[in-house]
Amino acid sequence: DGGITQSPKYLFRKEGQNVTLSCEQNLNHDAMYWYRQDPGQGLRLIYYSQIVNDFQKGDIAEGYSVSREKKESFPLTVTSAQKNPTAFYLCASSILSDRGGTDTQYFGPGTRLTVL
Amino acid sequence: GQNIDQPTEMTATEGAIVQINCTYQTSGFNGLFWYQQHAGEAPTFLSYNVLDGLEEKGRFSSFLSRSKGYSYLLLKELQMKDSASYLCAVADSNYQLIWGAGTKLIIKP
């Protein structure tokens, strides 16, 4: 079955610790994204990548880091510099369309991170 | 700035019809998406409009007017499982998605 997986579904960390959230896709999509979702707000883009070994900051990249060493994988590290890390984190992927942009994004199940 | 507006919450009755509106102001336009998101789950794709008019897909339809910066999602023959949040997102001139905060739809029996 093709899809996007994120693990774990729930994650608890102490304040000051870095934590890495995994995202894997077997859809052969070129583009991958990380979003953060907070209650009452739209999804906010953290980082995105359109090709292996390259990625761009989104609107709220401060306190986060990513890597894209393989097409299938796009892990997100939430560092201790992120002031309000408790949130629902969603990973998505898409093809790159002929128009030059990205196509419909498909989401993984999400990771709910709680920092105590 | 870029902005997507949707009502925060709507209530409808099982079997009825509901229309969820979305207005947008973005730098450029490369299409509008509707997603459904059940509580605690990931958004799932419903529809994509890039040209004006109505796109019908079973019980769900989506309408777009680019000149008015307006879209709506129409849900017919509502079922209890349609209780969810509905997210509107617009692809801007850089093809980045700008997301609305979502409309929580409550279905009553």
Chai-1 contact restraints between the chains, C-beta under 6 A:
chainA,res_idxA,chainB,res_idxB,connection_type,confidence,min_distance_angstrom,max_distance_angstrom,comment,restraint_id
A,Q41,B,A101,contact,1.0,0.0,6.0,A-B,restraint_1
A,G42,B,W99,contact,1.0,0.0,6.0,A-B,restraint_2
A,G42,B,G100,contact,1.0,0.0,6.0,A-B,restraint_3
A,G42,B,A101,contact,1.0,0.0,6.0,A-B,restraint_4
A,L43,B,W99,contact,1.0,0.0,6.0,A-B,restraint_5
A,G101,B,N30,contact,1.0,0.0,6.0,A-B,restraint_6
A,G101,B,Y95,contact,1.0,0.0,6.0,A-B,restraint_7
A,T102,B,Y95,contact,1.0,0.0,6.0,A-B,restraint_8
A,T104,B,F45,contact,1.0,0.0,6.0,A-B,restraint_9
A,F107,B,A42,contact,1.0,0.0,6.0,A-B,restraint_10
A,F107,B,P43,contact,1.0,0.0,6.0,A-B,restraint_11
A,P109,B,A42,contact,1.0,0.0,6.0,A-B,restraint_12
A,G110,B,A42,contact,1.0,0.0,6.0,A-B,restraint_13
